[in-house]
Amino acid sequence: MYVCVCNAVTESHILEAARNGMTRLRQLRETLGVTAECGRCAKCAHQCLRDALGSSAIPDTTVLRTQADTRFSLATEAP
């Protein structure tokens, strides 16, 4: 399934990135371009990464900034 349509990133890409040691959404943005354009994929990308790593492996709150530095996406869950 496509997670980020803007940059054609799939769940498989995120799983592969996690296998290669990526643990943060910021790392996915820097390497795959996830959330770098419109930011609408942040929640899904975050969940895919959590699933790949196990839910306790990454923090519950992640703030992301788009390339234009004009939009923020906040993905949070209760502790």
C-alpha positions as CSV (number, residue, x, y, z in Angstrom):
1,M,0.0,0.0,0.0
2,Y,1.2,3.5,-0.8
3,V,1.8,5.6,2.4
4,C,3.1,8.7,0.7
5,V,1.6,9.4,-2.7
6,C,3.7,12.5,-3.2
7,N,6.9,10.6,-3.1
8,A,5.6,7.1,-4.0
9,V,6.7,5.6,-0.7
10,T,5.1,2.2,0.3
11,E,4.7,0.2,3.5
12,S,7.5,-2.0,2.1
13,H,9.9,1.0,1.8
14,I,9.2,1.9,5.5
15,L,9.7,-1.7,6.6
16,E,13.0,-1.9,4.7
17,A,14.1,1.4,6.3
18,A,13.3,0.0,9.8
19,R,15.3,-3.1,9.0
20,N,18.2,-0.8,8.1
21,G,18.1,0.9,11.5
22,M,15.8,3.8,11.0
23,T,13.7,4.5,14.1
24,R,12.4,8.0,13.6
25,L,10.0,9.6,11.3
26,R,12.5,12.4,10.7
27,Q,14.9,9.8,9.2
28,L,12.2,8.6,6.9
29,R,11.6,12.1,5.7
30,E,15.3,12.7,5.1
31,T,15.8,9.4,3.2
32,L,12.5,8.6,1.6
33,G,10.8,12.0,1.5
34,V,7.9,10.9,3.7
35,T,5.9,14.0,5.0
36,A,8.3,16.3,3.0
37,E,5.6,17.6,0.7
38,C,2.0,17.9,2.0
39,G,2.4,16.0,5.3
40,R,-0.8,14.1,5.0
41,C,1.0,10.8,5.2
42,A,2.5,11.5,8.7
43,K,0.0,9.5,10.7
44,C,0.1,6.5,8.5
45,A,3.9,6.6,8.1
46,H,4.2,6.9,11.8
47,Q,2.0,3.9,12.4
48,C,3.8,1.8,9.7
49,L,7.1,2.6,11.4
50,R,5.7,1.7,14.9
51,D,4.4,-1.6,13.5
52,A,7.7,-2.4,11.9
53,L,9.6,-1.6,15.1
54,G,7.1,-2.7,17.7
55,S,5.0,0.0,19.4
56,S,7.4,0.7,22.3
57,A,10.4,1.3,20.1
58,I,9.6,5.0,19.2
59,P,8.2,7.9,21.1
60,D,4.4,8.5,21.3
61,T,4.7,12.1,20.1
62,T,6.4,13.2,16.9
63,V,6.3,16.7,15.4
64,L,7.1,17.0,11.7
65,R,7.8,20.0,9.6
66,T,7.3,20.1,5.8
67,Q,9.9,21.3,3.4
68,A,8.2,24.7,3.1
69,D,8.2,24.9,7.0
70,T,4.7,26.1,6.8
71,R,2.7,23.1,7.9
72,F,3.0,21.0,11.0
73,S,1.6,17.5,11.6
74,L,1.3,16.2,15.1
75,A,0.9,12.5,15.7
76,T,0.2,11.7,19.4
77,E,-1.2,8.8,21.4
78,A,-2.0,8.6,25.0
79,P,0.8,7.1,27.1
